[in-house]
Amino acid sequence: MSLLKRTIYSLGNASRERTPRRVSQSLKWLMPGLLVKRWMVMSAGGVVMAALGVAIWADLSPVHYIIRFTRDALGTIASVVPSHISGPLLLVLGVLFVFWGHSRTFNSISDVLMPERDEELVDLMLNHRRLNKGPKIVVVGGGTGLSTLLRGLKGYSTNITAIVTVADDGGSSGRLRREMGVQPPGDIRNCLTALASEEKLLTELFSYRFETGDGLAGHSFGNLFLSAMTNITGDFEQAIAASSEVLAVQGKVLPATLTDVRLWAELEDGRIVEGESNIPQANGKITTIGCLPEGPAATPGVVEAIAEADLIVIGPGSLYTSVIPNLLVPEIAAAIDLCTAPRIYISNVMTQPGETTGYSVADHIKAIDQSCDRQLFDAVLLQRRPPSPVALKRYAQEQSHPVDFDREAVAATGRKVVVANVMDEEPSGLVRHNSHRLADVIMRWYERNSQPRAAQPRNAIHSSVQQFSQGSLRLGRAMVSSNRRD
């Protein structure tokens, strides 16, 4: 079957230069895995059976004349063209006519259902099958970094689960959180639009931000939609599910927890700052990060997604306000620790003022390890080429600098290092991860490091996670008890 598939695919590629595009597209319908050919054969058999049924209903008289006419016609053809030529020729023509008719039928249906699609129906089906068979990927983080990564990964699999922080308390999300008592929807909205099948009008609508209007200015439509759906359904999960259907999301987006959590950080000078948006503004070195209430429960489905993952990606995103908040949920940290799938952390390209000022790659790694008291990933992905002088000058004005790769210190953490050019730079000097190059590097790393693993029963997974998370929570309380407020 594999040899047949490669042969047909090669013929299809070779035919593009020598035959019309329609013939090249038609060859793809013969590729295994589309579940189309069997129904074509069944349809043709149905036509024959129906014809025989009508003939039998008519007391077999038509069958006699049809057989007699067919015999005479075939005899005439055989007398002109030898049977070893006419037989195969008619067989090939018959198959081609059946196949051509079904192909045109599918094209007519696709023209009606997908009038604006440039792709052929067969290409859509092949791509759909490929994505459905893709690895189960769990991505943990928040902010714009997570949505950037998701835009690239959705080209490799539809089995993606994004676990998103809900600690945001600034901007539109913070206002809705305070005024309506809902979970902050901003990062969730960004992930939904990133995984949407149609990143056009609906995606633009969900991302649209009102610039005028009392009470509306600063809000995005997607945030308002998620907040309204939460109040209607009474459940943030159902609101996300409804938005996923509207946007035809490829994968799942899950909040890390449904608990109303609030971040706090202790700084090196002894100050304790509350609120995700206030932590970077405090302009101090963070020594301890935590959340209130302590040890929130994970959202249903999060632990299962991690346990079944083939690949786990942590980051990119703000270290203390986007990445680590997810790991403050004990069940999430425990589930990642117990997972045997390849796990990789994507380091930021630039430091973040007031949060990771002066941080190296090793400092990022140590901060994550310290926050959950264990090593949750096997490798770290770094940008190879430094930003241009224009970008360096721009970021220096904001007290931001490239994250230094301290090779020996990173090696001391026991992590493998993946170095690649995964950054885009705008003419203005703004640098961002390139979603497609980033996803390509991660998937190639995954293919080199993935190994078949035995499935673990769900009840065993939950039992291990609960024991691990309870022990971690007790340890965390002991570590920060002296720093807590009355």
JORA-V100945 format. One line per field, one symbol per residue. ss: DSSP state (a for helix, b for strand, c for the rest). psi: psi as a letter, one per 20 degrees, with the letter a starting at -180 (. if undefined). A space follows every 50 residues. Layout:
ss = ???
psi = ???
This chain:
ss = caaaaaaaaaaaaaaaaaccaaaaaaaaccccccccaaaaaaaaaaaaaa aaaaaaacccaaaaaaaaaaaaaaaaaaaaccaaaaaaaaaaaaaaaaaa aaaaaaaaaaaaacccccccaaaaaaaaaaaaccccbbbbbcaaaaaaaa aaaccccccbbbbbccccccaaaaaaaaaacccccaaaaaaaaacbcccc aaaaaaacbccccccccccbaaaaaaaaaaaaaccaaaaaaaaaaaacbc cbbbbccccccbbbbbbccccbbbcaaaaaaacccbbbbbbbcccccccc caaaaaacccbbbbccccaaaaaaaaaccaaaaaaaaacccbbbbbcccb cccccccccbaaaaaaaaaaaaccccccbbbbbcccccaaaaaaaacccc cbcbccaaaaaacccbbbbbccbbbcccccbbbcaaaaaaaaaaaaaaac cccccccaaaaaaaaaaaaaaaaaaaaaaaaaaccc
psi = ggggghghhghgghihiirqhggghhhhiipqiikghhhgghgghhgggg ghggghhkkighgghgggggggghggghhgpqhighghghgggggggggg ghghghhgghhghmhjphqqghhggghggghhjrqoppppbrahgghggh hghiihqilpopopqkipkrbgghghgghikrqoighgghhghhjqhnld ghghghipppirppihpiqqhhghghgghghgijphghgggghhggjlpn aqppqhqjqnqpqqpprhjiqppqpghhghiilrpphpqaqpqqlqqqpp hggggghjqhpppparrpgiigghhhiiohhggggghipjqppqpoqqgq rppigkpjqrghhgghhgghhjkroiqhrppqpgpqrrhggggghhhjkp rqopnngghghhijqqpoprokqqpqhiipqqqogghghggghhgghhiq qpqpqpqhhhghgggggghghhgggghhhjhiiqr.
